[in-house]
Amino acid sequence: MPGGEDRISALPDGVLQHVLGFLPAHDAVQTSVLAGRWRHAWRSIRRLHLSPEDWWDRGSPEHLKNFFDALLSPGGHDSILEEAKLDFDGLVEDCAHAEVWIRRILSGQAQVLDVSFATLENPPLVSRHLRKLELTEMILEGDVLDFASCPALEDLKMADCRLYLDKISSQSVKRLNIDSCYFFCDCRPSISIPSLLWLLLDSCIVPFLGSMPSLETAFVKPAAYSRDCCIRGAFKECCGICAECTGDGDHGSRCVLLGGLASAIHLELVAEPGMLIFGRDLRWCPTFSNLKTLLLNEWCVAIDFRALLCILEHSPVLEKLILRLSKRREFITVLSYPMEKLPAISKHLNIVEIRCRDVNGRVCRILKLLSRFGSAMQISIKLVSQLSTCFSFETWLWHFPANDDDECNIIVQG
C-alpha cells in the first residue's frame, strides 16, 4: 500500500533470492524497478525459469533470444545458480542457441536442469555438480547421453523424446525414467548404467540392458509398435508357432532385458498382445536371486504356462506374485504337467494375487496349476473393472477341481 512499510525489501538477501526464484525470469528482472534494493536482486536468484509463455504478449522470439543471451552471458549472473527450467516451445528457429545457454548454465554449479523442446547434439554434457536432469520432447543426437563428464548425476528422466543415438551410459545415475521415447538407430540401443537402483522403461523400444548389480525396483513395458511384436498372429496376439514366438529365432545367445534385471527386488514386466521380448529372453533366463515381488500380465500365459513356470523356477526367494489378466480371447493351451516334472519354486511364495475381470476357465487352470505346489500359498482373486480399479471384495480359493473341465469352487467374501 502507498506509504506502507516495505517488509519484503527488509528480507535477508538469501530469502529474497529464494522468493525471486519462483518467478519467471522476465518477471524477476522487472522487480528491478521497485526500489534501489531490488535493482540488481534478480542477478542473484538461484532458481531460473525461462518460458516463452511469458513472452508472447511482450515481444518477439528474437527479443526473447536477446534476453536469454544477456541473462546467461558470462558475468550476467552474480550468484550460484542451483536450478534451471528452460522451455523452448515455439522457438524452433533458435534451437541452435539452446545448447549455448544450457552449457553456460552447467558451467556454473547448477544441480537441477529441466529442458523441453530443444535439440542437443555432440559433445556430451559436462558438469561436476548436476544431480538431476529432466528432458521433455527433445531431439537428442550423437553422444549427448554419455554422462561420463557428469559424475554427480543421479536422476535422469526423459519423456516423449526422439533419440538419434544407440547408447545411454553413466557410472553415477541411480534413477532412470524413460517414458514414450523413440530411438532412431539401425541397431538395438543399449543402456549401460551399473549404478542404477530404480528403473522405468515405459512405451519405448526395448534396449539391451547392461549389468545393474544394485538394481532394486524396475518397471518395463515395451512399446506396442516396437520390432519385438509378432506380425503373424491375429489381432496382434502371439501366433504361438513362429520361430520368434517359440523362442527359436535368431536372437543371439544372450538376454536383451532380463539379464540386466536379474538383481531386482521388485519387478514388473508388462507387455502388449503379441510382444515377444520377455518370452524370448527366457531362453537364457537368469536367476533372480533377490526378487521378492513380481507383477506379470498376459504375456506369461498367452500360449501356455511355460513362461510363468520358467520365471518362477528362477526366482528362489519370491514372496509375492501378481498376475494381471485382461478379458481378451483365451489362446492358452492347457498343458499337463506331471507332478514329478513340476519345477521347484520359492518356498517363500505365500501370496498370489490374480487381478481379472471375471473368473473364467483360464483363471481356474492357473489356480489348479499353482495348487500343485503346496497348500501354504494364499491365493486371492481381485475382480477389476474396465477402468482398472479394484472392487472392495476379494474371492478366495477354497477348493481346487480334480479335472480341468470342472469349475473352481470359489467363495466370495464381502
N, C-alpha and C positions, 0 to 999 in steps of 0.2 A: 504494500500500500504506500502511496506517496507520503513521505515524511516518516514512515515507519522504520523500525530498526531492521537493518540488513543482517539477519542472522546467518544466512548462507555464506556470505563473504567472511564471516568470522570463523568458519570451519577451518580446522587444520589442513595443511596442504594435501596430506595423504588422503583425507576423507573427501576433499573437493575433487581430487583427481579420480577417485573411485566413482563418485557420482557422475562426473562428466563422461566416464567410460561407458555408461548405459545409453548415451545419446548417439544418434547417427553423427558421423564425423562433421557434416556440414552444420548441424545444429550446435555441436560442441564449439566449432570455430566461431559461430555467431555470438556466443556468450562473451566474446572479447569486447563488445560494445557496451556491456552492462556497467562496468566500472573499471578503474585503474587496476584493481586487484585481479580482474578477470582477463586483462588484455593478453597475457601470454599463458594463462592457465591451461588452455587447450593443448599446448605443446607438451604438456607433461602427463597427458592421460595414459593409462596403462592398458586400456582396452579400446581397440579401434574397430568401428563398424562402418564399412563403406558399402552403400547400396544405391543403385540407380533409381529406386523407387522414391528416394528423397529429392530427386533432381529434375524429374520430367516437367515440373511446373516452375523451375528456377533457371534452367539454362540448357544448353545443348550438350550432347555427349562429348563434344570437343572441350567444352567448358569443364565438364567433369574430369576428363583426362588431364587437363591442366591443373586442376585442383589436386588430383592424385599425385601428379609429378611434384608439385610444391610440397605437399604434406609428407611424402615419403622420400624426399630428396635428402642427401647427406646433410645433417645439421638441421633438418626441418622438424625434428622431434627431440625434445630435451631429456626425457626420462626413459627408463627401461620399459619397452612395450611388451607386455606379458601375453596378450591375447589379441587376435585379429580375425575378423569375419569379413570376407570380401565376396560380394555378389556382383558378377559382371553380366547379368542377364540383359540382353538387348544391346550390348556393346561389342558385338562380334568383330566389328572393324578394328577394335582396339585390343584384341586378344594378344597381339604381339607385345603390348606393354604389360600384360598381366604378369608374365614371367619376371620382368624387371622389378615390378612392385613387390611380388612375392619374395624374391631373393633379397630385396632391401629389408623387408620385414625380418626374414630369417637371419640376416647378417647381424641383427641385434641379439636380443635374448628372449624372443617370443617363444612361449611354451605351448600355446594352443593356436592352431590355424585352421580356419574353416573357409573353404573356397568353393564357389559354384559358378558354372557357365564360363569356363575358360579352357584354354589349351595349354598343356605343359609337355615340353619335349626334353631332349637331352640338353644339358647334362643332368644327372640326378640332383635332388635337393640336398643342400648342405646346411646342417645346423647342429651345434653341440647342445642346444637347450630344448629343442622341440620335443614335447612329450605326447601331444595329441594332434592328429591330422584327420580332417574330415573333407572329403571330396565328393561333390554332388553335380551330376550332369556335366562331367568334364570329358575332354578328349585327352587321353594320356598316351604318349608315344615313347619309343626308344627305351632308355634305361632309367626313366624318371622314377620308377618304383623300386629301384635298387637303393635301399636305405642304409648302405654301409657307412655313409657320412652323416647319419643321424643316430648316434649311439644312445641317445636318451629316449627315443621314440618308443612308446608303449601301447598307444591306442591308434589304430588305423581303421577308418570307416570309409567305404566307397559305396555310392548308390547311383544307379542309372548312368553309369559312366561307359564310354566307348574306349576300349583298351587295345591300342595297336602295339602290342608287346606280348612277349611269351613267358615273362618271368616276374614274380614278385618275391623279393628277398629281404631279409632283415635278421640281425642277430639279437635284437632287443624287444621287438614287438611282442606284447603279451595278449592283446585282444584284437582280433581281426574280424571285421564285418564287411562282407561283400554281398550287396543286395541288388539284383536286377542289373548286373553289368554284363556287357557283351565283349568277348575277346575276338579281335580281328587278326588272326595269325594262322599260318599254314599248318602248324603243328599244335599238339595239345599243350596249353600253357602249364606252367609249374609254379608251385608255391613252396619256397624254402625258408621256413621260419621256425627253427628248432626251439625257440624260447616261448612259443605260444602256449597260453593257458586256456584261452576261450576262443572258439571259432564259430562263425555263422557264414555259411555259403548258401544263399537263397536265390533261386531262379537265375542261375548263371551256368555257363558251360563248365563241365566237370574238369578240374585241373588235376595234374599229378600232385600229390601231397608228399613232401619230404618227411623225414622223421621228426616227430614232435613229442619227445620223451616226457615233457612236463604238462601235456595237454590234460585238462580236467573236464571241460564241457564242450560239446560240439553239436551243431545242428547243420545237417546237409540236405538240401533239396535241389536236385539238378533242374535246369530249365527244361520245360516241356519241348522246346524247339531244338534241343541240342542234338548232336550227331549220335548220341547213345540211345536213340529210340529204335524200336523195331518198326520197319516200314512195311512188313508183310501182314501183320495181324489186323483184323477188322476193328474198327473204332479205336485205333491206336493201342489196342491191347497186345500183349505178348502173344505171338503165334504159338510158341511152345515147341516148335520143331526146327526152326532155322538154326544155323550154327551159332549165331550171336545169342539167341535166346537160351540155348542149351549150354552156352559157355564153351563151345568148341571152335569158336572163330579165332582168327589170327590176331591175338591181342597182346602179344609179348608175354614173357614169363615173369610178370610181376603185377602187383596190385596197383591200381590207379589211386584209389581213395583209402581203402580200409587199412592199408599198411601204415599210413600216416596217422590214422585214428586209433591205433592199437592201444595207446596208453590212456584213453579217455575213461573218466569215471562215470560221466553222464553223457549218453549218446542218443541222438535222434536221427534216423535215416528215413527220409520221406521221398517217395518218387511218384511221378505221374504215371498213368497207364502206358505201357509199352517201354518204359525206361529200363535199360538193361544193365547199367553200370554196376549196381550192387551185386546182382546175381553173377555177373562175370567175375567180379573180384573174389567171390567166394571160392573160385578155383585155387586161389593162393591165400585162403583165409588165415589171417594172423590170429594169435591168441590174445584176446582182450583181457589181459591179466588183472586190470584194475576196475573193470566195468561193473558197476553196481545197479545202474538204472538204464534201461533200454526201451526206446519207443520205435516201433516199426509200423508201416502202413501196408497197403495192399500188396506191394511187390513181393513180400516174403511168403505169400500163399497164393500168388497169381496162377501158378501152374500146378504145384503140389506143395508138400511140406518140407521138401529137401532144404530149401534156403533157410527156413526157420530153424530146422533141426541143426543145420551146419553152424549157424551163428550161436545157437545155444550151447552147442558142444564146445565151442571155442571161447566161452565166457565162464570161466570156472568159479568166479566169486559173485556172479549176478544175483541180485536180491529182488529186483522188481522188473517185470516185463509188461509193457503196454502195447497192445495191438489195436490200431485204429483202422477199422474196416468200413468202407463205403457201401452203398447199396447198388453196386454195379452187378452186371451179369456174372454168374459163377463159372469160371473156367477151370476151377480146381479139379484135379484128378485125384480121386481117393486112392491112396497108396496103402498097401497092407504091410505094416512093419511088424515082423515077429518080435516078441518081447526080447529075445536074446540079441537081436540086432539093433535095438534102440541105442543111440549113443549115450554116453554118460554126460549128464548136465550138472550144473551147480547145485550143491546140497543146500546152498543159502537161498535159493529161489523159493520164496514163500508167498509172494504176491504177484498174481497175474490179473491184469485188468484188460478186458475186451470192450472197446468202445464201438458201438454199432447202432444202426437204426432199428434193426429187428433181429430176433433170434432165428436165423434161418438154418438150412442144412449145413452150410459151411461152418457156421459158428459151432454147431453141435459136434461136427467132426473134429474141429480144433480142440474142443473141450475133451472129447474122448481121448485124443492123442496125448494131451497134457496129463490126463488122469493116470496114464500108464507109467508115469514117472514117480508116483507115490501119492499118498493121501495128505501129506503135510502141507501141500500147496493150497493157499487160499485164493480161490478164483472168483472174480466178480465180473458182472457184465453191466456196463453203463449204457443205457439207451440214449442216443444223441439225436437231436432234431436236425433238420436240414441247415439250420443256422449254426451248427456245430456247438450247441450249448447243451450241457448235460441236464437231464431232468433230475428231480430231487429224490428219485428212488433208484435202487440197485436190484438186480436179480442175482441170486446166489445159487450156485450149482450144488445140488444135494445128492444127485444120483446120476451116474453115467450109464448110457444104454449098453446092452450087451452086443447089439448088432448095429452096423452103420445105418440100416434102414429104420431103426427105432427112433422115436423122438426123445429128446432130453427131458428129464423130469426136473423142472425148474420152479422154484418157489419165489414169488415176488414179495418182497418186504417193503412196507411203506416207510 
